[in-house]
Amino acid sequence: MNHSLDECTELALSAGLDILTHLSAKRVAPHPKSFIGSGKVEELAAEVEALCAELVLFNHELAPAQGRNLEKYLQCRVIDRTELILDIFAQRARSFEGKLQVELAQLQHLSSCLVRGWTHLERQKGGIGLRGPGETQLE
């Protein structure tokens, strides 16, 4: 566990982030809504407010819904380890091809966050008869 935290710290420093504090929590299984429990979310929100933090980094993979829920509650950007690594690659890509590859990887990662994001636009009207209900907004 300590090795993983050290590695994440080095990644954050490589990305040019200023580390204000570390919080850790032990859970048997991740909470489906926020990855961490509600008490730890409240503790984290207090830390974010006290330190005027602009970003919270999780040393684990967050589900898109977990990231959205945390951002809504904490009122700041929340990223996971994968997003941090992609950001580092984006900062360091020099060639045109390299920049395109990183952008493609970032878009693929972000596309998972769009799922169910616009459920109010789930189906547009279209098609007559047997042609189907139409395309989704994300298409």
C-alpha positions as a LaTeX table, in Angstrom:
\begin{tabular}{lrrr}
\hline
Residue & $x$ (\AA) & $y$ (\AA) & $z$ (\AA) \\
\hline
Met1 & 0.00 & 0.00 & 0.00 \\
Asn2 & 2.77 & 2.43 & 0.91 \\
His3 & 4.61 & 1.73 & $-2.35$ \\
Ser4 & 1.45 & 2.51 & $-4.33$ \\
Leu5 & 0.97 & 5.79 & $-2.46$ \\
Asp6 & 4.61 & 6.75 & $-3.02$ \\
Glu7 & 4.25 & 6.02 & $-6.72$ \\
Cys8 & 1.06 & 8.09 & $-6.94$ \\
Thr9 & 2.80 & 10.95 & $-5.14$ \\
Glu10 & 5.64 & 10.85 & $-7.67$ \\
Leu11 & 3.14 & 10.81 & $-10.54$ \\
Ala12 & 1.35 & 13.84 & $-9.09$ \\
Leu13 & 4.63 & 15.72 & $-8.72$ \\
Ser14 & 5.56 & 14.77 & $-12.29$ \\
Ala15 & 2.29 & 16.29 & $-13.46$ \\
Gly16 & 3.17 & 19.53 & $-11.68$ \\
Leu17 & 0.61 & 19.19 & $-8.91$ \\
Asp18 & 1.14 & 20.64 & $-5.46$ \\
Ile19 & 0.28 & 18.03 & $-2.84$ \\
Leu20 & $-1.48$ & 19.65 & 0.09 \\
Thr21 & $-2.38$ & 16.58 & 2.14 \\
His22 & $-2.95$ & 12.82 & 2.06 \\
Leu23 & $-6.05$ & 11.06 & 3.31 \\
Ser24 & $-6.34$ & 7.31 & 3.49 \\
Ala25 & $-9.22$ & 4.96 & 4.17 \\
Lys26 & $-9.65$ & 1.23 & 4.52 \\
Arg27 & $-12.70$ & $-0.39$ & 3.00 \\
Val28 & $-13.61$ & $-3.99$ & 2.33 \\
Ala29 & $-15.37$ & $-2.97$ & $-0.88$ \\
Pro30 & $-15.71$ & 0.40 & $-2.64$ \\
His31 & $-18.90$ & 2.34 & $-1.97$ \\
Pro32 & $-20.97$ & 2.30 & $-5.18$ \\
Lys33 & $-21.79$ & 6.03 & $-5.09$ \\
Ser34 & $-18.53$ & 7.59 & $-4.00$ \\
Phe35 & $-15.86$ & 4.86 & $-3.66$ \\
Ile36 & $-15.37$ & 6.00 & $-0.04$ \\
Gly37 & $-17.93$ & 6.08 & 2.76 \\
Ser38 & $-20.10$ & 9.08 & 3.54 \\
Gly39 & $-18.10$ & 9.97 & 6.66 \\
Lys40 & $-14.86$ & 10.04 & 4.68 \\
Val41 & $-16.55$ & 12.12 & 1.96 \\
Glu42 & $-17.52$ & 14.69 & 4.60 \\
Glu43 & $-13.97$ & 14.66 & 6.00 \\
Leu44 & $-12.57$ & 15.12 & 2.51 \\
Ala45 & $-14.99$ & 17.97 & 1.77 \\
Ala46 & $-13.84$ & 19.75 & 4.94 \\
Glu47 & $-10.19$ & 19.32 & 3.89 \\
Val48 & $-10.92$ & 20.61 & 0.37 \\
Glu49 & $-12.63$ & 23.68 & 1.78 \\
Ala50 & $-9.98$ & 24.34 & 4.45 \\
Leu51 & $-7.10$ & 24.01 & 1.99 \\
Cys52 & $-8.91$ & 25.67 & $-0.96$ \\
Ala53 & $-7.98$ & 22.63 & $-3.04$ \\
Glu54 & $-8.81$ & 22.71 & $-6.74$ \\
Leu55 & $-8.31$ & 19.00 & $-7.40$ \\
Val56 & $-8.64$ & 15.70 & $-5.56$ \\
Leu57 & $-6.63$ & 12.71 & $-6.76$ \\
Phe58 & $-7.67$ & 9.14 & $-5.99$ \\
Asn59 & $-4.99$ & 6.46 & $-6.08$ \\
His60 & $-7.55$ & 4.02 & $-7.47$ \\
Glu61 & $-9.73$ & 3.63 & $-10.52$ \\
Leu62 & $-13.02$ & 5.48 & $-10.04$ \\
Ala63 & $-16.18$ & 4.56 & $-11.87$ \\
Pro64 & $-17.53$ & 7.48 & $-13.92$ \\
Ala65 & $-20.55$ & 7.83 & $-11.62$ \\
Gln66 & $-18.30$ & 7.87 & $-8.55$ \\
Gly67 & $-16.19$ & 10.66 & $-10.04$ \\
Arg68 & $-19.27$ & 12.71 & $-10.94$ \\
Asn69 & $-20.80$ & 12.23 & $-7.48$ \\
Leu70 & $-17.58$ & 13.24 & $-5.75$ \\
Glu71 & $-17.13$ & 16.32 & $-7.97$ \\
Lys72 & $-20.69$ & 17.39 & $-7.23$ \\
Tyr73 & $-20.23$ & 16.99 & $-3.47$ \\
Leu74 & $-16.67$ & 18.35 & $-3.19$ \\
Gln75 & $-17.15$ & 21.20 & $-5.68$ \\
Cys76 & $-13.76$ & 20.58 & $-7.28$ \\
Arg77 & $-12.23$ & 18.43 & $-9.99$ \\
Val78 & $-11.75$ & 14.77 & $-9.04$ \\
Ile79 & $-9.40$ & 12.54 & $-11.02$ \\
Asp80 & $-8.20$ & 8.99 & $-10.66$ \\
Arg81 & $-4.83$ & 7.43 & $-11.31$ \\
Thr82 & $-5.60$ & 6.66 & $-14.98$ \\
Glu83 & $-6.61$ & 10.23 & $-15.73$ \\
Leu84 & $-3.46$ & 11.50 & $-14.02$ \\
Ile85 & $-1.27$ & 9.25 & $-16.16$ \\
Leu86 & $-3.05$ & 10.37 & $-19.33$ \\
Asp87 & $-2.54$ & 14.00 & $-18.31$ \\
Ile88 & 1.19 & 13.37 & $-17.86$ \\
Phe89 & 1.40 & 11.80 & $-21.32$ \\
Ala90 & $-0.49$ & 14.79 & $-22.76$ \\
Gln91 & 1.94 & 17.23 & $-21.15$ \\
Arg92 & 4.96 & 15.37 & $-22.47$ \\
Ala93 & 3.87 & 14.36 & $-25.97$ \\
Arg94 & 6.03 & 16.15 & $-28.53$ \\
Ser95 & 5.27 & 14.69 & $-31.95$ \\
Phe96 & 2.00 & 15.28 & $-33.76$ \\
Glu97 & 1.32 & 11.54 & $-33.82$ \\
Gly98 & 2.07 & 11.23 & $-30.11$ \\
Lys99 & $-0.29$ & 14.09 & $-29.29$ \\
Leu100 & $-3.03$ & 12.47 & $-31.37$ \\
Gln101 & $-2.53$ & 9.12 & $-29.65$ \\
Val102 & $-2.76$ & 10.71 & $-26.21$ \\
Glu103 & $-5.84$ & 12.70 & $-27.23$ \\
Leu104 & $-7.48$ & 9.51 & $-28.52$ \\
Ala105 & $-6.72$ & 7.72 & $-25.25$ \\
Gln106 & $-8.12$ & 10.65 & $-23.24$ \\
Leu107 & $-11.28$ & 10.74 & $-25.34$ \\
Gln108 & $-11.78$ & 7.01 & $-24.96$ \\
His109 & $-11.38$ & 7.37 & $-21.20$ \\
Leu110 & $-13.79$ & 10.32 & $-21.10$ \\
Ser111 & $-16.35$ & 8.57 & $-23.29$ \\
Ser112 & $-17.05$ & 6.17 & $-20.45$ \\
Cys113 & $-18.01$ & 9.19 & $-18.34$ \\
Leu114 & $-20.63$ & 10.27 & $-20.88$ \\
Val115 & $-22.67$ & 7.11 & $-20.58$ \\
Arg116 & $-26.01$ & 7.92 & $-18.96$ \\
Gly117 & $-24.93$ & 11.54 & $-18.63$ \\
Trp118 & $-27.68$ & 12.78 & $-20.92$ \\
Thr119 & $-30.49$ & 10.37 & $-20.17$ \\
His120 & $-33.08$ & 13.11 & $-20.74$ \\
Leu121 & $-31.99$ & 13.01 & $-24.40$ \\
Glu122 & $-31.92$ & 9.23 & $-24.55$ \\
Arg123 & $-33.83$ & 8.88 & $-27.80$ \\
Gln124 & $-34.53$ & 11.52 & $-30.36$ \\
Lys125 & $-37.66$ & 11.19 & $-32.42$ \\
Gly126 & $-37.08$ & 9.53 & $-35.71$ \\
Gly127 & $-37.99$ & 6.65 & $-37.89$ \\
Ile128 & $-41.41$ & 5.74 & $-39.16$ \\
Gly129 & $-42.91$ & 2.32 & $-38.82$ \\
Leu130 & $-40.31$ & $-0.38$ & $-38.36$ \\
Arg131 & $-37.21$ & 1.78 & $-38.60$ \\
Gly132 & $-36.71$ & 2.12 & $-34.87$ \\
Pro133 & $-36.88$ & 4.88 & $-32.30$ \\
Gly134 & $-33.96$ & 6.95 & $-33.62$ \\
Glu135 & $-30.43$ & 7.61 & $-32.51$ \\
Thr136 & $-29.19$ & 8.45 & $-29.06$ \\
Gln137 & $-27.77$ & 11.88 & $-28.31$ \\
Leu138 & $-24.30$ & 10.40 & $-27.80$ \\
Glu139 & $-24.28$ & 8.89 & $-31.28$ \\
\hline
\end{tabular}
